[in-house]
Amino acid sequence: MNYQWYPGHMTKARRMMQEDSRLVDLVIEIVDARVPMSSRNPDIDEIGKNKFRIILLNKVDLADPEFNALWKKYFEEKGFFVQEINSKSGMGVKNIQPLVQKACQEKIERDRKRGIINRPVRAMVAGIPNVGKSTFINSFAGRACTKTGNKPGVTKGKQWVRLGKNLELLDTPGILWPRFEDQKVGERLAMIGSINDEILHGDELAAAILSFLYEKYPKALEERYQIILCEDAYKMLEEICVSRRCFLKGEQPDLMRAASIVIDDFRSGKLGRVTLESPKEWQ
């Protein structure tokens, strides 16, 4: 399957973010901890050029704890301020305000020397679709400020959110980039739900998930589906049809229904804490 998704509104959103970058001191980039590099839009580095930078590893509750630590170290060595968070539960969110002050210490000190006290830090919250930007802002603010959803494209425009006297956040739409040079990146983004499911082939996506888990997390498949594992992902999908009673008329395996189960189980964490990529791949 060829993984590409770049609807027209993303071009407009990128242009808007480029213009708004002049208004902010800091770019807070949210990535999915299961695919920390694949979920980084290279355009955000351009938009955030000459700005203070924070990376939030979101959804760490769904990712392999061992890799969470490795990815945090990886980004810190690249010069980013980094925090692991679960924006749904609020885990790690209370640490972000002091992290913002630390990241922007140079700006705050510069203001102080000019006699400017308590000017709020203005931060752009950026990321690709469905990494949890709006959920993070609501959790950080302690109130429902932005609309959220479990599919890409919920946030359509920009929105400023003031958090006390010291911080203002700019929520922005999730944007991808026009072409995935590496189709493995597109596949991983499809797995986590950052690409519109309507343009995907569910059985192929489920097969890709099963193949990865067979190689890296086989025990998760055995425990969840009680099937005999094999290298043939479609054979495993047929086994899941049997174990989950997914049949069409005439007792034919309903592969699409079984595929939906696999995809939903993976995205919701029912297949355990899984990370799809290692820092070693990007060194």
N, C-alpha and C positions, 0 to 999 in steps of 0.2 A: 504494500500500500504506500502511496506517495502522500506524505504528511505535509500539507501546506494550508494555512488559513490566515488570510490578511484582509478582512473586510474593509471597505472604503473608509469607515469612520475612524479607523486607526491612524490613517495618514493625517487627518484633521487633528486628532488627539495629540499625535506626536508634535505637530507644528505648534499647537497650543502650549504643550509642556515646554517646548524650547523657548517660547516667548515668556512664559511664566517663570522660567528659571532665573530670570533677572531679578525677580522679586524675593528670592529665598536665599538663606544663608547655608542651608543644609539639605541634603537629599537623603531620605530614609528609604532604602531599597528593601522591599520584602521579597524573599525567595522561599520556595518550598523546600524544606529540609530533606525531602526524599530525592530531590534533583537540584541541588544548590546551584550548579553551574548551568545546567540546561534551562533552568528557570530564570536566568539572568539575561535580560534583553541588552545586547551590546549598545543599543542606542542610548540607554540610560547613562552609560559612562560618558558619552558625548554631551548629553543634557546636563549631567552633573559635573562637568569639567570645571575646575577651580572652586568647587564647593566642598564644604566639609561633608564627610560621608559616613553613614551607618548602614550596616547590613543586618537585617533581622532574619534569623533562621526560623521561619514559622512552621507550624505543624510538626514540631519535634516529637510529639507524642505518637505520630504515625511512622517516624523514621527510626532506623537502627541507632541505638544510643552510642555505640562505638563510633559510628560514622559521624554522628552529630559533633562529637568532640574533635574528630579529625578535620571536619569542615570549618569549625570555629577557628582552630589553629591556622588552617590554610588561609582564610580571609584576613585574619589578624596579621599574618606575615606579609600580606599584600598591602598593609597599611590601613585597613578598614577598622572601625570600631564595630564590634559584633556582639549580638545578644541572641541567645536561644529563647524562643517564646512559643507558647500555645495560646493564640489570641482568643480561642473559644473559652478556655478555662481561666484565662488571665495569667497563667504561669509565666513568670519572667517579665511581665509588663511593668511592674512597679520599679524595675531596675532601669527603665528606659529614660526617665526624666534625668537622673544623675548622669547617664551616659551621654545624653544630649548636651548637658552642661560641660562635660569633659571634652566631647568632640568639638564644641564651639568655644572652648576656653580662650583661644586666641582672639576671636571676635568680641567676646564679652570683655576681655581685658582691654582691647582697643577702644571699645565704647567707654569704659570706665575712665581711661586716660583722657578722653575727650569731654568728660563730665556728663556722659549719657548713662543714666542708671535705669535698670529694669526695662530696657527696650527688649521686647520679646524676640526670641529666636523664631525665624520663619522657616518652616521645613516643608519640603515637598515629599509626599508619600507616593512612591512609584513602584511599579512591578508589572508583571505580565498578568493576564486574566486568571482569576480563580486562585490566587495565592493567599487571599485573605486580607487585603488592604483595608476594606471597609470594616470588617469584623475587628481588626486590630484597632482602628480608630475608635470604634464604639467601646471596646474594652478599655482602651487607654483613657478615654474621656469619662468612662463610668456612666455613659448614657447612650441612647440610640441617636446618633448624629447622622448616620448615613445608611442607605439601603444596602442590604446584604443578600447574598444568594449562593447556592452551591453549584452555579454554572457560570461560564464566562460571559462578560458583557453586561453585568448588572449596573455598574457605574458608567454613566454615559457622558457626564460633564464634570467640570471641576467644582470643588466646594471647599470653602475655608471653614475651619473649626478652631475656635479659640479655647485653649486649655490654660486657664488661670492667667496670670500676668506675664509669665515667662516664655510661653510657647504658643505658636499658631501653626496649625497643620493644614496643608493643602492636599485634599484627596483628589486623585486623578484617575482617569479610566485606565484599565489594563490594556497594555499595548504589546503586540508581538512585533517581529520584524518581517520584512517582505518575503524572505526566502530562507529556509533552513538548509544551509550548505551540507550539514551532516543529518541524514534522515534519522539517525539514532536519537538525535535531539528532539525531532518532531514526534517520534514514537513515544519517548518518555513524557513529553508534554501531553500527548493524547492519553496516556495511562493515568495521569493525575487529574485530567479533566480541564486542562487549559485550552483545549481546542474544541470547537463546537462538535458535539457528538453526532449531530445530524449529517455531517459530511464524512463520517467514518464508517468503516465496515466493522461492526461489533465483533463478528467471529474472528477476524484477523487480529483485532486489538486484544481480545481475550486470549488468543493463541500466543501472542507475543508476551503477555503477562505470565501465562503458564510456562512458557519456555524459560523465561528469566527465573521464575521461582524454582523450577525444576533444577536449574543449575546452581542457584545461590541459596535458596531457602526451601529445600525439598520437604523438610519436616512440616512446614506450614501447610503445604498442600495435602499431605497425608492426614494431618490432624483435622483439617477443615472438611475435606470431602470424602475421606475413607476410600481412596481409589488406589489402584496399582499405578505407580509412576513409570513413565517411559519417555523417550526422547521425542516421540510424535505428539505434539501439542494437541492436534485434532483428535487423536485417539483418547487423550486425557479428557478433552471436552465431551466426547461421547460417553466416557465413564461417568462424568459429572451429570450428564443427562439421566443416566440410570440411577445414580445415588440420590439425585434430587427429583426424580420422577418428572423429567422434562420431556414430554412426548407429544408429537403431533398425532393426527388420526392414523390408525394402522400401526401404532407403536413405533413410529419413526422418530428418531432422536430430534428434539427441538433444539438445534445448536444455538440459535439466536437467543432463546430464553436462557439457556445455560451460560451463554457468553455474558448476558446482562448480569447474571448472578455473580460471575467471576469479577467483572469490572466493578460492580458495586461493592463486593466484598473487599477488593483490593483498596479502593479509594476510601472506604470507611474504616480501614484498619482491622477488619475481621480476619485477615490473613496474617496478622501480626505486624510488627514494626519492621518495615522494609525500606532500605535505601537502594536506589537504582544506579548510583554512580559513585565512584571513589575519586578523591583528589588526585590519585596517581594517574588517572586518565587524562588529567589536565595539566600535568607538569612537563 
